[in-house]
Amino acid sequence: MANISEKLMAVLRCPVTGSTLIQDGEELVSTANGPAGVPLRYTIDEGIALLLRPEQITS
């Protein structure tokens, strides 16, 4: 599991809600609900947080 440093976590914000993020395993989770009424989740890929909505990520 890749851990994001505390310094970086202190400045990262959800690009949709502007809320702080918390790490949950291999994902970052917004501390505020998104438009659908649930917290938004962002993947951490090889130690890099992908702060894009799933529909914006192309394989």
C-alpha positions in Angstrom: 0.0 0.0 0.0 1.3 3.4 -1.0 1.1 6.0 1.7 0.8 9.6 0.8 3.0 11.8 3.0 1.4 13.9 5.7 2.7 17.1 4.2 1.1 16.3 0.9 -2.2 15.2 2.5 -2.3 18.6 4.3 -2.6 20.5 1.0 -4.5 18.0 -1.2 -8.2 18.8 -1.7 -11.0 17.2 -3.5 -11.3 18.8 -7.0 -15.1 18.6 -6.9 -16.1 19.5 -3.3 -12.9 21.4 -2.2 -12.9 19.2 1.0 -9.9 17.6 2.6 -9.1 14.0 1.7 -8.3 11.0 3.8 -6.5 7.9 2.7 -8.4 4.7 2.8 -6.1 1.9 1.5 -5.3 2.5 -2.1 -7.8 5.4 -2.4 -8.3 9.0 -1.2 -11.8 9.8 0.0 -13.4 13.3 0.3 -14.6 14.4 3.7 -17.7 16.0 2.1 -20.3 14.4 0.0 -20.2 14.9 -3.8 -23.1 15.6 -6.1 -24.6 12.1 -5.7 -24.7 12.5 -1.9 -21.7 10.2 -1.2 -18.1 10.9 -0.6 -15.9 10.9 -3.7 -13.1 8.3 -4.1 -9.9 8.7 -6.0 -7.4 6.0 -6.8 -3.8 6.0 -5.8 -1.8 4.5 -8.7 1.9 3.7 -7.9 2.0 6.3 -5.2 0.3 9.0 -7.4 -3.1 10.3 -6.5 -5.4 10.4 -9.6 -7.7 13.3 -8.7 -10.0 12.7 -11.6 -13.5 11.3 -11.7 -13.6 7.7 -12.9 -15.2 8.7 -16.2 -12.3 11.1 -16.9 -9.7 8.3 -16.7 -9.0 6.4 -19.9 -7.2 3.1 -19.9 
